[in-house]
Amino acid sequence: MSGAGRPLADFALLSDCHRAALVSRDGSVDWLCAPRFDSPSVFARLLDDDAGHWRIGPVGPHRASRTYRDGALVLETRFRCEEGEASLTDALAAGPNERGHELGADAPGALLRRVVCTRGRIRLEFDFSPRPEYGYVHPVLESCDGGLRSRGGPLAMVLSSPRPLEVEGSDARAVLELEKGEALRFALHVRATDASPPRVWTPGEIDDRLDETLTAWQSWSAIHQSYRGPWSDLVHHSGRVLQGLTYAPTGAIVAAPTTSLPEEAGGERNWDYRFAWLRDASLTLEALWVAACPDEAGSFFDFLSSASLGRVRRGEAPQIMLGIGGEHELPEREIDRLAGWRDSRPVRVGNAAYEQKQLDVYGEVFAAVDRLREQVIPDPTLTEFLRWLADQAAERWSEDDHGIWEIRGEPRPYLHSKLMCWVALDRALGMADVLDSTDAQLTRWTNARLAIREAIEGRGWSERLGAFRQVLGEDELDAALLLIPIVGFLPGDDERVRGTVRAIEDHLGDARGLVFRYRRDDGLEGVEGTFLLCTFWMAHALALTGDVERAREVFERACSYANDVGLLAEEVDAGTGELLGNFPQAFSHVGLVTAAWAIHRASEAGPVGQGRVSSA
């Protein structure tokens, strides 16, 4: 099967906290962007058959199984053929001294691969086809001592290979024959052309660095991961995935490491997620607080406040998303030469949502800072930024916006946005001493918080639906309203909360028991799949209402859509059950972590009425 047609469940994630790669079940690296998550691709067969890949896998029929090494994003794939078996280990290399808190600090920019014959004999296909810049560049491959050099485009690459390779144009191939006990080691070292040049790696260096990478991840897991509730393996693994989506130099967190994996196969709902949304990153940090005790949280908030403060001081609203290096302009364009995953066009790079108004981000940022007070000691820059966010929430909460789902139409009075402005003010008032707030600010924040409550409980409630509305004054549902008890606006045993949960389950649920975000016309053609984050929110909300057994059922149903190495996409096709959307999706793993914790707390001590929990 071609890379651009493979089920997303076939892929596993590698990360060095600078960049990410996706490796298929048959040993093909079909996605790698370098030197950063959001850089143009080196391999992008995920989106087009002629956009680059690197396969090491059996010639002919075989079976494959795979797993991550314990406590690490180091992948081990086992191939079984009639005459023999082999084990392939893949990793993006950690630096030589990375341990615990230093994960990602000194990543060299190398993809390491080691294959060992473990039984009999085996013939392996080696197929190296780099296509930098989304396939626009077909580089020149030249032999060098110990491998190949690749020239062309903005990247310099060296492929280390212990066996000679047959080069034809921009491709290098070989058939590798191994007998039991034999091993081969390869490294792809990638650098920007204006950085220090890449080099050949010796087999011993590759072995050592694979061991060091495993130790680095396991050390990070041992130091950070203390969750001991139910589903601890899933929670810890999700914590590692979320850490793997963190850009170490700044602390920014990408929503996903891919672009344009569609919400509908063959459709146009294709977006670039390789950026740091204030909302997504803040929710990710809250999840990491449960799954991994994120001592690095201060780096993200320093990144966020430093990148945004200039706009704040000019009286402008903070941008709802940033490039992972702090970039503000993220123009969206289409890559016409790429066919797209299963012909899902257009393939987009950049994301025009950076220009939208989304008022809910005030609340997500404040909730994360409030939750992470022990890890984040606000400095003058951050406290100034937070005071300004609270002032903005108080001043602008009644305005229309594009909402959490970034609907590409006219702004509307989304209830969820009002709710999260309430959260911003509620948490700001609780942190007033830390924020050094004035009496005038406290009065303004208090009055606005009360006005928002009155608007939500008045115009936000629908007697006809027996539930809260997506948009004030309009009878449509929105799964984001499951957050009403989760953020503490109303307790889980409030009848309006229970009515909203029932209505969303009845009207936004599919035959599989998963949950759509909404069902109204959003101005785009086609339909999308059910949203895994919303399904986890359903489990979380059910736990808060006291229906713990039902919460467990919904939670485990959502978890069942993780692939064999525990990765979740954004959505699930309601007809086929196949994974859809950018992959792996931070939001989905965030939902898993926070729902597991809420169910654990509800099981032990009854519903957590306002969704505030501790990791003790």
C-alpha positions in Angstrom: 0.0 0.0 0.0 1.2 3.5 -0.8 2.2 5.8 2.0 -0.5 8.3 1.0 -3.2 5.7 1.4 -2.1 3.9 4.6 -4.5 3.9 7.6 -3.2 6.4 10.1 -3.2 3.6 12.7 -0.3 2.1 10.8 2.0 4.9 12.0 4.1 5.3 15.2 5.7 8.6 16.5 9.3 9.4 17.0 10.4 12.6 18.7 13.5 14.3 20.0 11.5 17.4 21.3 12.7 19.4 18.2 11.2 17.4 15.3 9.0 14.4 14.8 8.9 11.4 12.4 6.1 8.9 11.6 7.1 5.3 10.9 4.8 2.8 9.3 4.2 -0.7 10.4 6.3 -2.0 7.5 9.3 0.1 8.5 8.9 3.1 6.3 9.6 6.6 7.6 6.8 8.5 5.7 6.9 11.8 7.6 9.8 13.8 8.9 10.2 17.6 9.0 13.5 19.1 9.9 15.1 20.8 11.7 11.8 21.7 13.5 8.3 20.3 13.8 7.1 23.1 11.5 9.9 22.9 8.9 9.3 21.8 5.4 9.4 18.0 5.1 12.2 15.7 4.3 9.9 12.7 3.9 6.2 13.3 3.2 4.9 10.1 1.5 2.1 10.4 4.0 0.7 13.0 1.7 2.0 12.0 -1.7 3.7 8.9 -3.0 6.5 10.9 -4.5 7.2 13.2 -1.5 9.9 11.1 0.1 10.3 8.0 2.4 12.9 5.7 3.9 12.0 2.1 4.3 13.9 -0.8 5.9 11.7 -3.8 5.9 11.3 -7.4 4.6 11.2 -8.3 0.9 8.0 -10.1 0.2 5.3 -11.4 2.6 5.8 -10.9 6.3 4.0 -10.2 9.6 4.9 -7.2 11.8 4.4 -6.3 15.4 5.8 -3.4 17.3 6.0 -1.7 20.6 7.7 1.3 22.3 10.5 0.4 24.6 9.4 0.7 28.2 9.1 4.4 29.3 10.4 5.8 26.0 9.6 6.9 22.5 12.0 4.4 21.1 10.2 2.1 18.6 10.9 -1.6 18.2 9.3 -3.4 15.2 9.5 -7.2 14.8 9.3 -8.6 11.3 8.5 -12.3 10.8 9.1 -14.1 7.5 9.0 -17.7 6.6 12.8 -18.1 6.8 13.6 -15.7 9.6 12.9 -12.8 11.9 14.4 -9.4 12.4 14.0 -6.5 14.9 14.2 -2.9 13.8 14.8 -0.2 16.4 14.1 3.4 15.5 14.6 6.7 17.4 15.3 10.3 16.9 18.5 10.7 18.8 18.8 12.5 22.2 21.9 14.4 23.1 24.7 12.7 24.9 24.0 14.2 28.3 20.2 14.5 28.2 18.6 13.1 31.3 15.4 13.9 33.2 14.8 17.7 33.0 17.3 18.0 30.1 15.3 16.0 27.6 15.6 17.7 24.2 18.2 20.1 25.3 20.9 19.0 22.9 19.3 16.8 20.2 21.8 16.3 17.3 19.2 16.0 14.6 19.7 12.4 13.7 17.3 9.6 12.9 18.8 6.3 14.0 17.9 2.8 12.8 19.3 -0.5 13.8 18.1 -3.9 12.4 19.1 -7.2 13.9 18.3 -10.7 12.5 17.0 -12.7 15.5 16.1 -16.0 13.8 17.2 -17.8 10.6 17.9 -15.5 7.7 16.0 -12.5 6.2 16.2 -10.3 3.2 15.4 -6.6 3.7 14.6 -3.9 1.3 16.5 -0.6 1.8 14.8 2.3 0.0 16.0 5.8 0.7 14.2 8.6 -1.2 14.5 12.0 0.4 12.3 14.7 -1.1 12.9 18.0 0.8 10.4 20.9 0.8 7.3 18.8 0.4 8.7 17.0 -2.7 9.8 20.1 -4.6 13.4 19.2 -4.2 14.9 16.0 -5.7 18.4 16.1 -4.1 21.7 14.9 -5.6 23.0 11.9 -3.7 26.8 11.4 -3.7 28.8 8.6 -2.2 31.1 9.4 0.6 33.3 7.4 3.0 30.7 5.5 5.2 27.5 6.5 3.3 26.0 9.2 1.2 25.7 12.9 1.1 22.6 14.7 -0.1 22.8 18.1 -1.7 20.0 20.4 -2.8 17.5 22.7 -1.1 17.9 24.3 2.4 19.1 21.1 4.1 22.3 19.2 4.2 22.0 15.5 4.9 24.4 12.6 5.5 23.2 9.0 5.4 25.5 6.6 7.3 25.4 3.1 5.9 27.6 0.1 6.6 26.7 -1.5 3.2 27.1 -0.1 -0.3 24.0 1.4 -1.8 22.9 1.6 -5.4 22.2 5.3 -6.3 19.9 6.2 -9.1 19.1 9.9 -9.3 17.7 11.0 -6.0 17.1 7.4 -4.7 19.4 4.9 -3.0 18.4 1.2 -2.8 19.8 -2.1 -1.7 18.7 -5.6 -0.7 20.2 -6.4 2.7 20.7 -10.1 3.6 21.2 -10.9 7.2 21.7 -14.1 9.2 20.9 -14.7 12.8 23.0 -12.4 15.1 24.0 -10.0 12.3 23.1 -6.3 12.7 23.2 -3.2 10.6 23.1 0.3 11.8 22.1 3.5 9.9 21.8 7.2 10.7 20.4 10.1 8.8 22.0 13.3 10.1 20.1 16.4 9.0 21.2 20.0 9.4 20.1 23.4 7.9 22.7 24.5 5.3 23.7 27.5 7.5 24.4 25.2 10.5 27.4 23.0 11.3 27.5 20.3 8.6 26.2 16.8 9.2 28.6 13.9 9.4 28.9 10.2 9.1 28.1 8.2 12.3 30.0 5.0 13.1 28.1 1.8 14.0 29.4 2.1 17.6 28.2 5.7 17.8 24.8 4.7 16.6 24.6 1.9 19.2 25.7 4.2 22.0 23.3 7.0 21.0 20.4 4.6 20.8 21.2 3.4 24.3 21.5 7.0 25.5 18.2 8.0 23.9 16.5 5.1 25.6 18.0 6.1 28.9 17.1 9.8 28.4 13.4 9.0 27.9 13.3 6.5 30.7 15.1 9.0 33.0 12.5 11.6 32.1 9.7 9.2 32.8 11.1 8.1 36.1 11.5 11.6 37.4 8.3 13.1 36.0 5.6 10.4 36.0 4.1 9.7 39.4 0.4 9.1 38.5 -0.8 5.9 40.2 -4.5 5.8 39.4 -6.3 3.5 37.0 -5.2 3.2 33.4 -1.7 4.3 34.5 0.0 2.8 31.5 -2.3 4.8 29.1 -1.8 8.0 31.2 2.0 7.7 31.3 2.2 6.9 27.6 0.0 9.9 26.8 2.3 12.0 29.0 5.3 10.9 26.9 3.5 11.6 23.7 2.6 15.1 24.9 6.2 15.7 26.0 7.2 14.5 22.5 5.1 17.3 21.0 7.0 19.9 23.0 9.6 22.0 21.3 12.4 22.0 23.8 14.2 25.3 22.9 11.1 27.4 23.7 8.7 25.2 25.6 6.1 25.6 22.8 3.7 22.7 22.3 2.4 21.7 18.8 -1.2 20.6 18.5 0.0 17.7 16.3 3.2 17.0 14.3 1.5 16.8 10.9 -0.4 18.9 8.4 -3.5 18.3 6.2 -4.5 14.8 7.5 -8.2 15.3 6.8 -11.3 15.3 9.0 -13.0 13.5 6.1 -11.2 11.3 3.6 -11.2 13.0 0.2 -12.5 16.2 1.7 -11.3 19.8 2.2 -11.2 19.9 6.0 -7.4 19.8 6.1 -5.3 22.0 8.4 -1.8 22.5 9.5 -1.5 21.7 13.2 2.3 22.2 13.7 1.9 25.4 15.7 1.4 26.4 19.4 -2.2 27.3 20.1 -2.5 29.1 23.4 -5.5 26.9 24.1 -4.0 23.6 23.2 -0.7 24.2 24.9 -2.4 25.3 28.1 -4.6 22.3 28.2 -1.6 20.1 27.4 0.2 21.5 30.4 -2.8 20.8 32.6 -2.7 17.2 31.4 1.0 16.9 31.9 0.4 18.1 35.5 -1.4 14.8 36.0 0.6 12.6 33.7 4.1 14.0 34.1 4.6 16.8 36.6 5.8 19.3 34.1 8.7 21.2 35.7 9.3 22.7 32.2 5.9 24.6 32.3 7.6 27.8 33.2 9.4 27.7 29.8 6.1 27.7 28.0 4.6 30.6 29.9 7.8 32.5 29.5 7.6 31.9 25.8 4.0 32.9 25.7 4.3 36.0 27.7 7.5 37.2 26.1 6.0 36.6 22.6 2.7 38.3 23.4 3.7 41.2 25.7 4.6 43.6 22.8 1.1 43.3 21.4 -0.4 43.7 24.9 1.5 46.9 25.5 0.3 48.3 22.1 -3.2 47.5 23.2 -3.7 44.6 20.8 -5.2 41.2 21.7 -2.7 38.4 22.1 -2.6 36.1 19.1 -4.4 32.9 19.6 -1.5 30.8 18.1 2.2 31.2 17.5 5.0 29.5 15.6 7.0 27.3 17.9 9.8 29.9 17.8 7.5 32.7 18.7 6.6 33.7 15.1 3.4 35.7 14.7 2.7 35.6 11.0 1.6 32.1 9.9 0.2 32.6 6.4 -1.7 29.8 5.0 -0.9 28.5 1.5 -1.7 25.4 -0.6 0.9 22.9 -1.8 -0.6 22.0 -5.2 2.0 19.3 -6.1 0.9 17.1 -3.2 -2.1 14.8 -3.8 -3.0 14.6 -0.1 -3.7 11.6 2.1 -6.3 9.6 0.0 -6.6 12.5 -2.4 -7.7 14.9 0.4 -7.0 18.3 -1.1 -5.9 20.9 -0.5 -2.7 20.2 1.4 -2.1 23.4 3.5 1.0 24.8 5.1 0.4 27.6 7.6 -2.9 28.3 9.3 -5.1 31.3 8.7 -6.8 30.8 12.0 -3.9 32.9 13.6 -5.9 36.0 12.5 -9.1 34.9 14.2 -10.6 36.2 17.4 -11.1 33.4 20.0 -12.0 34.7 23.4 -11.8 31.4 25.1 -8.0 31.4 25.2 -8.0 33.8 28.1 -9.6 31.1 30.3 -7.4 28.2 29.1 -4.2 30.1 29.9 -5.4 31.2 33.3 -6.6 27.7 34.2 -3.2 26.3 33.3 -1.3 28.9 35.3 -3.6 28.3 38.3 -3.2 24.6 38.1 0.6 24.8 37.8 1.3 27.3 40.5 3.9 25.1 42.1 5.8 24.8 38.8 5.3 28.4 37.6 6.4 31.3 39.7 5.0 34.4 37.8 7.7 36.9 37.0 6.9 40.6 36.2 6.5 39.8 32.5 4.0 37.0 33.1 2.0 38.8 35.8 1.7 41.8 33.5 0.5 39.5 30.7 -2.0 37.8 33.0 -3.4 41.0 34.4 -4.0 42.2 30.9 -5.7 38.9 29.9 -8.1 39.3 32.9 -8.8 42.9 31.8 -9.5 41.7 28.3 -11.8 39.0 29.5 -13.7 41.5 31.6 -13.9 44.0 28.7 -14.6 41.7 25.7 -16.5 38.7 27.0 -19.7 39.9 25.4 -18.2 40.2 21.9 -18.8 37.7 19.2 -15.8 35.5 18.1 -14.9 32.4 16.1 -15.0 30.0 19.0 -12.9 27.0 20.1 -13.7 25.2 16.8 -12.3 28.0 14.7 -15.4 28.0 12.5 -14.5 29.9 9.3 -17.6 32.1 9.1 -18.9 35.2 10.7 -18.2 35.6 14.5 -21.0 34.5 16.8 -21.7 34.7 20.5 -20.4 31.2 21.4 -21.3 30.2 24.9 -18.0 28.3 25.4 -16.1 31.5 24.8 -18.2 33.3 27.5 -17.6 30.4 29.8 -13.8 30.5 29.4 -13.8 34.3 30.0 -15.6 33.5 33.3 -12.8 31.0 34.0 -10.2 33.7 33.3 -11.8 36.1 35.7 -12.5 33.4 38.4 -8.9 32.2 38.4 -7.6 35.8 38.2 -9.6 36.7 41.3 -8.2 33.6 43.0 -4.7 34.7 42.2 -5.2 38.4 43.0 -2.3 38.5 45.5 0.1 36.9 43.1 -1.0 39.3 40.3 -0.6 42.4 42.4 -4.0 43.5 41.2 -5.5 46.9 42.0 -8.8 47.4 43.8 -10.3 48.8 40.6 -9.3 45.7 38.7 -10.7 43.4 41.3 -14.0 45.3 41.2 -14.1 45.2 37.4 -13.3 41.5 37.3 -15.8 40.6 40.0 -18.6 42.5 38.2 -17.8 41.0 34.8 -17.7 37.5 36.3 -21.2 38.0 37.7 -22.5 39.4 34.3 -21.1 36.4 32.4 -22.9 34.0 34.8 -26.1 35.8 34.3 -25.7 35.7 30.5 -24.9 32.0 30.5 -27.6 30.9 32.9 -30.1 33.2 31.1 -29.6 33.4 27.4 -27.4 30.3 27.3 -30.1 28.0 28.6 -32.6 26.4 26.2 -35.8 25.0 27.7 -36.6 23.3 24.4 -33.3 21.5 24.4 -33.2 21.0 28.1 -29.5 21.9 27.8 -27.1 24.8 27.4 -26.7 26.2 23.8 -23.8 26.5 21.5 -24.6 30.1 20.7 -26.5 32.5 22.9 -30.1 32.6 21.8 -29.9 29.7 19.3 -31.0 26.1 19.9 -27.9 24.2 18.7 -25.7 21.9 20.8 -22.0 21.9 21.2 -19.8 19.3 22.9 -17.6 22.0 24.3 -20.4 22.7 26.8 -19.4 19.5 28.6 -16.7 21.8 30.1 -19.3 23.6 32.3 -18.8 21.2 35.2 -15.2 20.4 34.3 -14.1 24.1 34.8 -16.2 24.5 37.9 -18.9 26.9 36.6 -21.7 24.5 37.9 -21.4 21.4 40.0 -21.8 18.0 38.3 -25.0 17.3 40.2 -26.8 20.4 38.9 -29.8 19.3 36.8 -28.9 21.7 34.0 -25.5 20.0 33.8 -27.1 16.6 33.7 -29.6 17.7 31.1 -26.8 19.1 28.9 -24.8 15.9 29.2 -27.8 13.8 28.3 -28.7 16.1 25.3 -25.1 16.0 23.9 -25.0 12.2 24.3 -28.4 11.8 22.6 -28.0 14.3 19.8 -24.2 14.5 19.2 -23.4 10.8 19.8 -22.9 8.4 16.9 -23.8 4.7 16.7 -20.3 3.8 18.1 -20.9 5.9 21.3 -18.4 8.6 20.2 -19.2 12.3 20.2 -19.3 14.9 17.4 -18.3 18.4 18.2 -21.5 19.9 16.7 -23.8 19.2 13.8 -24.7 22.7 12.4 -23.5 24.0 9.0 -20.1 25.5 9.4 -19.6 26.8 5.9 -17.3 23.9 4.7 -18.3 21.1 2.4 -18.5 17.6 3.6 -18.7 16.2 7.1 -16.2 15.4 9.8 -15.7 12.5 12.1 -16.5 12.2 15.8 -14.0 14.0 18.0 -12.1 11.9 20.5 -11.4 14.9 22.8 -15.2 15.5 23.0 -15.7 11.8 23.8 -13.2 12.0 26.7 -15.0 15.2 27.9 -18.2 13.2 28.0 -16.5 10.6 30.2 -15.1 13.3 32.4 -18.4 15.1 32.7 -20.2 11.8 33.5 -17.8 11.2 36.3 -18.5 14.6 37.7 -22.3 13.9 37.6 -21.7 10.8 39.7 -22.3 8.3 36.9 -18.9 6.7 37.3 -19.7 3.4 35.6 -21.0 5.1 32.6 -17.9 7.3 32.6 -15.7 4.2 32.6 -17.6 2.8 29.6 -17.3 5.9 27.5 -13.6 6.4 28.5 -12.7 2.8 27.6 -14.6 3.1 24.3 -12.6 6.2 23.3 -9.3 4.5 24.3 -10.1 1.5 22.1 -9.5 3.7 19.1 -5.8 4.1 20.0 -3.6 2.2 17.6 -1.3 -0.7 18.6 1.3 1.6 20.0 -1.2 3.7 21.9 -1.5 6.8 19.6 -4.8 8.7 19.1 -5.8 10.8 16.1 -8.1 13.8 16.3 -11.2 12.1 15.0 -12.9 8.7 14.1 -14.8 8.1 10.9 -18.4 7.5 12.1 -19.0 5.0 9.3 -15.8 2.9 9.2 -14.3 3.6 12.6 -11.0 4.6 11.0 -8.8 7.3 12.5 -9.0 10.7 10.9 -7.2 14.1 11.3 -3.7 15.1 12.3 -1.8 12.4 14.1 -1.0 12.0 16.9 -3.3 14.6 18.3 -2.3 16.4 21.5 -6.0 17.2 22.3 -7.0 13.6 22.3 -4.2 12.5 24.6 -5.0 15.5 26.8 -8.6 14.3 27.1 -7.5 10.8 28.0 -5.3 12.0 30.8 -7.7 14.4 32.4 -10.7 12.0 32.0 -8.8 9.1 33.6 -7.9 11.4 36.6 -11.4 12.6 37.0 -12.8 9.1 37.0 -10.2 8.0 39.5 -11.1 10.9 41.8 -14.8 10.3 41.4 -14.3 6.6 42.2 -12.4 7.3 45.3 -14.2 10.3 46.8 -17.3 11.0 44.8 -17.7 13.6 42.1 -15.3 16.5 41.9 -17.8 19.3 41.6 -15.7 22.0 40.1 -13.2 19.9 38.2 -10.2 21.1 40.3 -8.0 18.2 41.3 -4.7 17.6 42.9 -2.0 15.2 41.9 -1.3 14.0 45.5 
